[in-house]
Amino acid sequence: MTRRMEPLAKKIFKGILVAELVGLFGAYFLFTKMNTSQDFRQTMSKKFPFILEVYYRSIEQSGMYGIRVRDQEKWLNSKN
């Protein structure tokens, strides 16, 4: 019985590994896109504000301040 479980365990492990890699590359792509495009951050603020908040907090934790303020100023000025 254990011999039949080994291939199943390997398939499950490979599936989990692939899912984690896809998640890691997805998070990297999302962070890079938000880090380079203010327009994309505005889109994220409308659709997924909690993700944008995580981005702002991570940037502020790394010592880069002012991005949130610049975004808010630009978005307020574009409404007027």
Secondary structure, 3 states (H helix, E strand, C coil): CHHHHHHHHHHHHHHHHHHHHHHHHHHHHHHHHHHHCHHHHHHHHHHCHHHHHHHHHHHHHCCCCCHHHHHHHHHHHHHC
